[in-house]
Amino acid sequence: MGKIFCVCLSLATGLFLSGAAKAADPVKIGVMAPVTGDWASEGQDMVRVVEILAAELNAGGGINGAPVVVEVADDNGTPKTAALAAQKLLTSDMVAVIGTYGSSVTEASQDIYDEGGVIQVANGSTKISLSEKGLARFFRTCPRDDEQGRVLANNVKNLGFSKVALVHDNTSYSKGLADETREIFKTIGVGEVYYDSIVPNDRDYTVSLTKIKAAGPDVIVFTGYYPEAGLLLRQKRDLGFNVPMIGGDATNNTSLVEIAGKEAADGYYFISPPSLADLKTDAAVRFMGTYQEKHGVQPSSVWAILAGDAFLVLAEAVKAVGPDPERMAQWLKTDLKDFQGLSGPISFDGRGDRIGEVYRLYRVSPDGRFMIQ
C-alpha cells in the first residue's frame, strides 16, 4: 500500500510540475532589425530598447507569470537577408515579431510571417501598400506615407517654397513618398522643376547636384534616408549650392549631422514623428533615463522608440488574450484604445495602421540639434 501511495504521489508531483512548467512557458517575441549594414545604428537601438523593456517586464513577473524571451535576427537592411531572418525567427516558435525599419525590407518578410501565422509589427516601414494587402496579422506603430506626403507637401508650401527639385533613391519607401508628395504638390500650387533619383550607397552625388542646380529650384525635397541626405547636404555645401533642403522621416537620425557636418546640416528641415527630446509622456521620460543610464547615450532616433511601442502593445495583447496570434491580432484592432505608449496614445484601425496624426516639422540648429518648429 505504501508503494502504491509513493507511486501515486510521484505521478501527481510529476503532473503538477509538468503543469507548472507549461504555465510558465516563455512568451517568445522576435526582433528583426538592421543590426548591421547602412542602417545599423537604427537596428542596434531597436534591439536595445526592446531588451530593456523585456527585462523590466520580466523583473515584474513577466506576462501572467510567464517570462518574455526576445530573439534577434539581423536583416542587414536588405530584402534578401530579411527573408532569411524571417525564416529563422519562424523556426523559433515566435508569437510575434517586431520590425523592421525599411519598407522594402518589411515587404520581403510580410508574406513569410503571414503564412507562418505570426504577428508582425513594423516600427519604421511607412509604405502605404504594406497594409493594403489584407494581411490580418500585420501592424505598424509608425504612420503611413500618404499622411507623411500630405504633411511634407503642406510644409513645403507653408515655408514659402514654390519651385521644387524632388529627389528619391528608388527604394520602396523613398519612391513611394516622392510620388505621394508629387501628387499633392499638383493640388496645392507648388511647381516642380526637377524630378529624378539618386543611387543609394553612392559616395559622390555632385553630378546630380549640378543638374539640380541648373534647374533653378528654391528648395530640394529629398525623400530618402539619412546617410544619403547627409552626403547631399555636405556635397551641396562644397559646391557652393546654398538652396535649402527638406526631407522625410527617414532622415530623422543624429548620424545625419555627423555625415553632413554641422555647418552643412544647419537649416535642414525634415518632418517626422516627435524626436526623442520632444517625447514628454511620463513613460518616455522615465525610459529615456533608464536607457541613458544603461548605454551612456540616447537612442539615435525615434524609430527605435516605436519598436519599443510595438513590444508594449504586444505584451498588452498577450496579457489580455494569451499568446495566440489570431486572438491577439483581433484584440489589437478592436479592444486596444489609446494605449499610452512611449510615443503617445496608440490605437489601430482594421488594416493594422496606427490611428492619429503624429508628424511634426523639425529644423537642424547651428549646433546640430533637431528643433521642433
C-alpha positions as CSV (number, residue, x, y, z in Angstrom):
1,M,0.0,0.0,0.0
2,G,2.9,2.3,0.9
3,K,4.5,1.6,-2.5
4,I,1.2,2.4,-4.3
5,F,1.0,5.7,-2.4
6,C,4.5,6.6,-3.3
7,V,3.9,5.9,-6.9
8,C,0.7,7.9,-6.9
9,L,2.4,10.8,-5.1
10,S,5.3,10.7,-7.7
11,L,2.8,10.7,-10.6
12,A,0.9,13.6,-9.0
13,T,4.0,15.5,-8.3
14,G,5.2,15.0,-11.9
15,L,1.9,16.1,-13.3
16,F,1.9,19.2,-11.1
17,L,5.4,20.1,-12.1
18,S,4.6,19.5,-15.7
19,G,1.6,21.8,-15.5
20,A,3.6,24.4,-13.7
21,A,6.3,24.3,-16.3
22,K,3.7,24.6,-19.1
23,A,2.1,27.5,-17.4
24,A,5.5,29.2,-17.2
25,D,6.4,28.6,-20.8
26,P,8.1,31.7,-22.1
27,V,6.4,34.1,-24.5
28,K,8.8,34.5,-27.4
29,I,8.9,37.8,-29.3
30,G,11.3,38.3,-32.2
31,V,13.1,41.5,-33.3
32,M,14.0,41.7,-36.9
33,A,16.3,44.7,-37.3
34,P,19.2,46.0,-39.4
35,V,21.8,45.3,-36.7
36,T,24.5,45.5,-39.5
37,G,24.6,47.5,-42.8
38,D,23.8,51.1,-43.6
39,W,21.1,51.4,-41.0
40,A,22.9,49.6,-38.2
41,S,22.5,52.5,-35.7
42,E,18.7,52.1,-36.1
43,G,18.8,48.4,-35.7
44,Q,21.1,48.3,-32.7
45,D,18.9,50.9,-31.0
46,M,15.8,48.8,-31.7
47,V,17.3,45.8,-30.1
48,R,18.5,47.8,-27.0
49,V,15.1,49.4,-26.5
50,V,13.2,46.1,-26.7
51,E,15.6,44.3,-24.5
52,I,15.3,47.0,-21.7
53,L,11.5,46.8,-21.8
54,A,11.6,43.0,-21.8
55,A,14.0,43.0,-18.8
56,E,11.7,45.4,-16.9
57,L,8.7,43.3,-17.7
58,N,10.4,40.1,-16.5
59,A,11.6,41.8,-13.3
60,G,7.9,42.4,-12.5
61,G,6.9,38.8,-13.0
62,G,6.6,38.6,-16.8
63,I,3.2,38.4,-18.5
64,N,0.7,36.5,-16.4
65,G,3.6,34.8,-14.7
66,A,5.3,33.8,-18.0
67,P,8.8,35.3,-18.8
68,V,9.3,37.0,-22.1
69,V,12.2,35.9,-24.3
70,V,13.5,38.2,-27.0
71,E,15.2,36.7,-30.0
72,V,17.0,38.9,-32.5
73,A,17.5,38.3,-36.3
74,D,19.7,40.7,-38.3
75,D,18.1,41.7,-41.6
76,N,21.1,43.8,-42.7
77,G,18.6,46.4,-44.1
78,T,18.2,44.3,-47.3
79,P,15.2,42.4,-48.6
80,K,17.2,39.2,-49.3
81,T,18.6,39.0,-45.8
82,A,15.2,39.9,-44.4
83,A,13.6,36.8,-45.9
84,L,16.3,34.6,-44.3
85,A,15.9,36.4,-40.9
86,A,12.1,35.9,-41.0
87,Q,12.5,32.2,-41.7
88,K,15.0,31.9,-38.8
89,L,12.5,33.5,-36.4
90,L,9.7,31.3,-37.5
91,T,11.6,28.2,-36.6
92,S,12.0,29.5,-33.1
93,D,8.2,29.5,-32.3
94,M,7.7,33.2,-32.1
95,V,4.2,34.5,-31.2
96,A,5.1,37.9,-32.8
97,V,7.9,39.8,-34.5
98,I,8.8,43.4,-34.2
99,G,10.3,45.1,-37.3
100,T,11.6,46.2,-39.4
101,Y,12.9,49.7,-40.2
102,G,12.9,49.9,-44.0
103,S,9.7,49.4,-46.1
104,S,11.3,47.3,-48.8
105,V,12.8,45.0,-46.1
106,T,9.4,44.6,-44.4
107,E,7.9,44.0,-47.7
108,A,10.2,41.0,-48.3
109,S,9.2,39.4,-45.0
110,Q,5.4,40.1,-44.8
111,D,4.2,37.0,-46.6
112,I,6.6,34.8,-44.7
113,Y,5.2,35.9,-41.4
114,D,1.7,35.8,-42.6
115,E,2.0,32.2,-43.9
116,G,3.7,31.3,-40.6
117,G,0.7,32.6,-38.6
118,V,2.8,35.2,-36.7
119,I,2.0,38.8,-35.9
120,Q,4.4,41.4,-37.4
121,V,4.6,44.9,-36.0
122,A,6.7,47.2,-38.2
123,N,8.3,50.3,-36.5
124,G,9.7,52.3,-39.4
125,S,8.1,51.0,-42.6
126,T,5.7,53.7,-43.8
127,K,5.0,52.5,-47.4
128,I,1.2,52.6,-48.0
129,S,0.8,49.2,-49.7
130,L,2.2,47.3,-46.8
131,S,-1.2,47.5,-45.0
132,E,-3.3,47.3,-48.2
133,K,-2.7,43.6,-48.8
134,G,-5.3,42.4,-46.3
135,L,-2.8,40.6,-44.1
136,A,-4.7,40.0,-40.8
137,R,-1.6,40.0,-38.6
138,F,0.3,43.0,-39.9
139,F,0.5,46.1,-37.8
140,R,2.8,49.2,-37.5
141,T,3.4,51.7,-34.8
142,C,4.7,54.3,-37.4
143,P,2.4,56.3,-39.7
144,R,1.9,55.8,-43.5
145,D,3.4,57.7,-46.4
146,D,0.1,59.2,-47.6
147,E,-0.1,61.0,-44.3
148,Q,3.6,61.9,-44.5
149,G,3.3,63.1,-48.1
150,R,0.4,65.4,-47.2
151,V,2.3,66.9,-44.2
152,L,5.6,67.2,-46.2
153,A,4.0,68.9,-49.2
154,N,2.0,71.3,-47.0
155,N,5.1,72.3,-45.0
156,V,7.0,73.0,-48.2
157,K,4.3,75.4,-49.2
158,N,3.9,76.9,-45.8
159,L,7.7,77.6,-45.7
160,G,7.2,79.7,-48.9
161,F,8.8,77.4,-51.4
162,S,7.3,77.3,-54.9
163,K,9.9,75.7,-57.2
164,V,10.8,72.2,-56.1
165,A,13.5,69.7,-57.0
166,L,12.1,66.3,-55.9
167,V,14.7,63.6,-55.4
168,H,14.3,60.0,-54.3
169,D,16.5,56.9,-54.2
170,N,14.3,54.3,-55.9
171,T,13.7,52.3,-52.7
172,S,10.1,51.3,-51.9
173,Y,9.8,53.9,-49.2
174,S,11.6,56.7,-50.9
175,K,9.9,56.4,-54.3
176,G,6.5,55.9,-52.7
177,L,6.9,59.0,-50.6
178,A,8.1,61.0,-53.6
179,D,5.2,60.0,-55.7
180,E,2.7,60.8,-52.9
181,T,4.2,64.2,-52.3
182,R,4.4,64.9,-56.0
183,E,0.7,64.4,-56.5
184,I,-0.1,66.7,-53.5
185,F,2.2,69.4,-54.9
186,K,-0.1,69.5,-58.0
187,T,-3.1,70.2,-55.9
188,I,-1.7,73.0,-53.8
189,G,0.1,75.0,-56.4
190,V,3.8,74.0,-55.8
191,G,5.7,73.8,-59.0
192,E,8.2,71.0,-59.8
193,V,11.3,72.0,-61.8
194,Y,13.3,68.7,-61.3
195,Y,12.4,65.1,-60.6
196,D,14.9,62.2,-60.5
197,S,16.6,59.6,-58.4
198,I,20.0,59.0,-56.9
199,V,21.7,55.7,-56.3
200,P,21.7,54.7,-52.6
201,N,25.1,53.9,-51.1
202,D,26.9,56.0,-53.7
203,R,29.6,58.3,-52.3
204,D,29.5,61.1,-54.8
205,Y,26.3,63.0,-55.8
206,T,28.0,66.0,-57.4
207,V,26.7,65.2,-60.9
208,S,23.1,65.0,-59.6
209,L,23.6,68.2,-57.6
210,T,24.9,70.0,-60.6
211,K,21.9,69.0,-62.6
212,I,19.6,70.1,-59.8
213,K,21.3,73.5,-59.5
214,A,20.9,74.1,-63.2
215,A,17.1,73.5,-62.8
216,G,16.9,76.5,-60.5
217,P,14.8,75.2,-57.6
218,D,14.2,77.2,-54.4
219,V,14.2,74.0,-52.3
220,I,15.4,70.4,-52.7
221,V,12.9,67.8,-51.3
222,F,14.6,64.5,-50.6
223,T,12.6,61.5,-49.7
224,G,15.4,59.0,-49.0
225,Y,17.4,58.0,-45.9
226,Y,19.7,59.8,-43.6
227,P,23.1,58.5,-45.0
228,E,22.4,59.9,-48.5
229,A,20.8,63.1,-47.1
230,G,23.9,63.8,-45.1
231,L,26.1,63.3,-48.1
232,L,23.8,65.5,-50.3
233,L,24.0,68.3,-47.7
234,R,27.8,68.1,-47.4
235,Q,28.4,68.0,-51.1
236,K,25.9,70.7,-51.8
237,R,27.8,73.0,-49.5
238,D,31.1,72.0,-51.1
239,L,29.6,73.1,-54.5
240,G,28.5,76.4,-53.0
241,F,24.9,75.5,-53.7
242,N,23.1,77.1,-50.9
243,V,19.5,76.2,-51.7
244,P,17.5,74.9,-48.7
245,M,16.7,71.2,-48.3
246,I,13.8,69.4,-46.6
247,G,13.3,65.7,-46.1
248,G,11.1,63.0,-44.8
249,D,11.1,61.0,-41.6
250,A,13.9,58.6,-42.7
251,T,16.3,61.5,-42.2
252,N,15.5,61.8,-38.5
253,N,18.7,60.3,-37.2
254,T,21.5,62.1,-35.4
255,S,24.0,60.4,-37.8
256,L,22.8,62.8,-40.5
257,V,24.6,65.7,-38.7
258,E,27.8,63.6,-38.3
259,I,27.8,62.7,-42.0
260,A,27.0,66.2,-43.2
261,G,28.9,68.2,-40.6
262,K,27.2,70.8,-38.5
263,E,27.7,73.7,-40.9
264,A,26.2,71.8,-43.9
265,A,23.3,70.4,-41.8
266,D,22.4,73.8,-40.3
267,G,18.9,74.8,-41.5
268,Y,18.0,71.4,-42.9
269,Y,14.2,70.7,-42.4
270,F,12.5,67.4,-42.1
271,I,9.2,66.0,-40.9
272,S,8.9,63.1,-38.5
273,P,7.1,61.7,-35.6
274,P,8.4,63.6,-32.4
275,S,12.1,63.4,-31.8
276,L,13.3,61.9,-28.5
277,A,13.7,65.2,-26.8
278,D,10.0,66.0,-27.6
279,L,8.6,62.8,-26.2
280,K,7.0,64.2,-23.0
281,T,5.0,61.3,-21.7
282,D,5.9,60.1,-18.2
283,A,6.7,56.7,-19.6
284,A,9.0,58.1,-22.2
285,V,10.9,60.4,-19.8
286,R,11.4,57.5,-17.4
287,F,12.5,55.2,-20.1
288,M,15.0,57.7,-21.6
289,G,16.6,57.9,-18.2
290,T,16.9,54.2,-18.0
291,Y,18.4,53.9,-21.5
292,Q,20.9,56.7,-20.8
293,E,22.0,55.1,-17.6
294,K,22.5,51.7,-19.2
295,H,24.1,52.8,-22.5
296,G,25.5,56.2,-21.8
297,V,23.7,57.8,-24.7
298,Q,20.2,58.3,-26.0
299,P,18.8,56.3,-29.0
300,S,19.8,57.9,-32.3
301,S,16.2,58.4,-33.5
302,V,12.5,57.9,-32.7
303,W,12.2,54.7,-34.8
304,A,13.7,52.6,-32.1
305,I,11.2,54.0,-29.6
306,L,8.5,52.9,-32.0
307,A,9.9,49.4,-31.8
308,G,9.5,49.7,-28.0
309,D,5.9,50.7,-28.5
310,A,5.5,47.6,-30.6
311,F,6.8,45.5,-27.7
312,L,4.5,47.2,-25.3
313,V,1.3,46.7,-27.3
314,L,2.2,43.0,-28.0
315,A,2.7,42.5,-24.2
316,E,-0.7,44.0,-23.6
317,A,-2.3,41.7,-26.1
318,V,-0.7,38.6,-24.6
319,K,-1.8,39.7,-21.2
320,A,-5.4,40.2,-22.4
321,V,-5.9,37.1,-24.5
322,G,-2.9,34.9,-24.1
323,P,-0.1,34.1,-26.6
324,D,-2.4,33.3,-29.5
325,P,-1.6,35.4,-32.7
326,E,-5.1,35.2,-34.0
327,R,-6.8,36.4,-30.9
328,M,-4.0,38.9,-30.3
329,A,-4.5,40.4,-33.7
330,Q,-8.2,40.8,-33.2
331,W,-7.8,42.3,-29.8
332,L,-5.3,44.9,-31.0
333,K,-7.7,46.0,-33.7
334,T,-10.9,46.1,-31.7
335,D,-10.0,46.5,-28.0
336,L,-6.7,48.4,-27.7
337,K,-7.8,52.1,-27.5
338,D,-5.4,55.0,-26.8
339,F,-2.9,52.8,-25.1
340,Q,-0.2,55.0,-23.6
341,G,3.0,54.0,-25.3
342,L,6.4,55.8,-25.2
343,S,5.4,57.9,-28.2
344,G,1.9,58.7,-27.1
345,P,-1.6,57.2,-27.5
346,I,-1.7,54.1,-29.7
347,S,-4.7,52.6,-31.4
348,F,-5.0,50.6,-34.7
349,D,-7.6,50.5,-37.4
350,G,-8.8,47.4,-39.2
351,R,-5.8,47.3,-41.5
352,G,-3.3,47.4,-38.6
353,D,-2.3,51.0,-39.2
354,R,-1.8,53.4,-36.3
355,I,-4.5,55.9,-35.9
356,G,-3.9,59.6,-35.4
357,E,-1.5,62.3,-36.8
358,V,1.9,62.2,-35.3
359,Y,4.1,64.2,-37.7
360,R,6.0,67.4,-36.8
361,L,8.3,69.8,-38.6
362,Y,11.9,70.0,-37.4
363,R,14.9,72.2,-38.3
364,V,18.6,71.4,-37.6
365,S,20.1,74.2,-35.5
366,P,23.7,75.6,-36.0
367,D,24.9,73.3,-33.2
368,G,23.4,70.2,-34.7
369,R,20.3,69.8,-32.6
370,F,16.9,68.9,-34.0
371,M,14.5,71.7,-33.1
372,I,10.7,71.3,-33.4
373,Q,9.1,74.2,-35.3
